[in-house]
Amino acid sequence: MFKKVLIANRGEIAVRIIRACREMGIETVAVCSEPDRNALHSMLADHTICIGPAQSSESYLNIGRIISATITSGADAIHPGFGFLSEDSKFAKICERCNIAFIGPTSDMIAASGNKAQAKKTMMDAGVPTIPGSAVAVNTVAEGLELADIATYPVMIKASLGGGGKGMRVARNREVFEQAFLTAQSEAKNAFGDDMMYIEHYVEHPKHIEVQILADKYGNVVHLGERDCSIQRNHQKLIEETPCASLSDELREKICDAAVRAAKAVNYENAGTVEFLLEPSGKFYFMEMNTRIQVEHPITEWVTGIDLIKEQIRIAAGEPLSFTQDDIRITGHSIEVRINAEDPEHKFRPCPGKIEMAYLPGGKGVRVDSAVYSGLEIPPYYDSMLAKLSVWAKDREECIKKARTALGEVIITGVTTNVDYQYGILSNPDFIEGKTDIDFIEKHSHK
Amino acid sequence: MELRYLFKKTQTDNVEPESKAASESPQTPQGLFQKCDSCGETIFAEELRQELFVCPTCGNYFRMFASTRIGNIIDRGTFEEWDNDIPEKNPLQTPGYEAKIRRLQDKTELDEAIVTGRGLINGHPSCIGVMDCRFMMASMGSIVGEKITRMFERATEEGLPVIIFTASGGARMQEGIVSLMQMAKTSAAIKRHSDKGLLYITVLTDPTTGGVTASFAMLGDIILAEPGALIGFAGPRVIEQTIGQKLPEGFQRSEFLLEHGFVDAIVARKEMKDYLGNILKLHENSGEFVFDGADTKEQKKRKNTLTAWDKVMISRGKDRPVAEDYIVKLFPDFVEFHGDRYVKDDQAIMGGIATFAGRSVTVIAESKGHDTKQNVERNFGMPSPDGYRKALRLMKQAEKFGRPVICFIDTPGAYCGLEAEERGQGEAIAKNLYELSSLKVPVLSVIISEAGSGGALALGVSDKVLMLENAIYAILSPEGYASILWKDSKRAPEAASEMKLTAEDMLSLGIVEKVIAEPDDLSAANLSEVTEVLASELASFISGNLDFNGDALCEERYKRYRKYGV
């Protein structure tokens, strides 16, 4: 087992990792930027090394400085957390070269997952459902129609060089395809000077379902159930829960099986998450594989009783999984609410500043992962997440009530937060009834 | 008390760590990282290699090993090294020199400071020499001079182009006067190579100084540079000590040389191979003449009711296409070359090479801008002497390589200013008329908008002159004419008609061979209507001159201008 782990991250995830290490008797080294000298992770770790100025490229993203901090401090492993360098295959590769254990998958796996086209092909070959559509771009209506038939309607027509919604059109059926194709194509030509178009199946009002995977270095792969992360704003998750309220046991098994197949297809190791889009029809499609711990991992920990961070460390240290798929039991229901320093009244702009007072709730089935304390200055340079509140109860109904109760106790003054906004979602009748999909926030935002 | 002292820290079980072999404990292996001298950033060596030794953080160019450079430029498996076994000499019997050479040979696995040989670049054969700074700062000893000279002699014999990547501190102190003579020896070999009509390209890399700059580095037909390279004769430290002043930022860097007219183009390392391959291809000129455009030479005559003054205004119009627009449409593979090799790069003249219907041509244009910013950079299309000298340099280059010259004329006139006079505006224009009259390759000029006086004629002594319907050609502006003759520049519209400056007038005076019809309101949107006709004209001009006789061309051109006037 490792003697000393360096945590190449900040905020609540760094705190979370320090706690896991401490329980395991592993010394911790925190790294921090100059404005983060008083951040909780800097205070909590056994050793702290300041690695540079505020700008991430000069500190938390600076590979050279992190590697030299690791070697100087005598750490034998790095936990990258999420964000920053966690999915940087170059960073993982350098760790490998320097005999530093990277707590995560190998650099090759990260690189393979990062290459979307290659990943999609690997998944197709492994029999994991992917969004049907063109691997090639076309520029004539006739070719487009042919591909659309294969992709099945509705289809999304998008510019191969596209971005920002330009050169994108949905065609609901064969009759309107030509019109939509030509409009999208002429937009693409004007915006990007290229008229090559991709055609793929348009997944409408899906849920975002992801499956937690654990895999050791010896080919053992298990899943820890799914998480429903459909409550999103601009692709930012706000509230996550497990299990998914509207998944039949049969479909759950299919999705989780697919996730295990996906992990096996790339010989995955360590913790990972396979993301799917689930159509109302029950069809689901592979989106991508996240090769790191996720923000929302606590809800999986609640319902399985497994400490994912500790498992990550054990796997990286070469230990085999101590349980099999049959040992894993999903019990009760869990919800996580992200608490951010942002202003919902003003387009969710980040609100850094000094925390005057922070009171965070507790009690049975309530967990808070946070890095704030009264008097802490929240710097403007990084992510605006302050804390994650996660709760557990025996069923969804009770769980929502518990989440609301606990959230109602959260008091953070000095900076504007999204607490009331999140409280509103937990009280929304559609949410309570489980009528959620990735368009939920957009649909309810006018209220 | 700070929180950090209040938190209880990790309780370890205090078992001594299993002693790992040193090779297994965390450490950075030798060479895993490299430091950038410019930004100080630590760079993953593997990434640096992928980036061809350009710092991914700040874009700084690292110096390159000759072998890496050759691997980067020459097609895999085609490099054949020459003359790597010339025995070293110590001409001045400098103590310790031989031992130093041997130490460096062991350390660098090089025989001397330059590697020479031949190979293919994207399939195009060329000789190549690459200097390597690790070897005594790539100073030019007698072996360096000898290898270069032998390469040029062999290239001359075999009819091959030569490319040299220069990098050098200059002459080699240990070889004294013998080293100095290498400058003369290499230059002489290059002259013989050039006299055979063969191409020589230099690529100046960091640092190119001293006797190397003052000989083979600056003798390329085409001189390229890597970004940010130090290039100069005297080193910056020597200059500072001599003049007792601090040198300005960017002095003697590639960009400085480009601005001052000594470099044709700065090429990024990642694009260098393709750039060189393309230049070689353009100089092989072995392509068949294939023109697949329509024959649109015969245009329908329409009635043009515009007055001369209307045409003056149209020719100066803000939205009227400029030379660059014609070049983009007619010569999509145009490669621009900069500089007059004396003072500066005048952007009022745009010149370079391209292919048309499979044949190489030199294109030179008086270049106005599309907007105010561009117009300021291009001095509103009014060339300075440096511009005319750049044009002449490119014309002579075309003559050397036997390519037709296509000129686009669009200028209010040669620039009228202090510096222009100081550097000899009159002399520059005169020299162009003089040299163009006997240039031994076909020359076609196209007047696209304004052709103002001598400044226009400097690109217009040609075998054939075409003129757009609403373009004008005159000895001076109508405003100037009215002001001189009638002391009233407001009478310019009247002057315009009196001056006989329209295309129709030029045709009837025999000044131009043909008028090209224009659509109403010629602009970028309908420019193709004109360029299609021009393409057809170009095709017939080039195909009519596929086997041109230089002397006959000059004779005809002489007669063409001999007939004007009395």
Interface residues (C-beta under 8 A of the other chain):
Chain A: K3 C21 R22 G25 I26 E27 T28 N38 L40 S42 M43 L44 D46 T48 I63 G64 R65 I67 S68 T70 I71 G74 A75 D76 K90 K93 I94 R97 C98 N99 I100 Y373
Chain B: E2 L3 R4 F7 K9 T10 Q11 T12 D13 P17 S23 E24 S25 P26 Q27 T28 P29 L32 F33 E41 T42 I43 F44 E46 E47
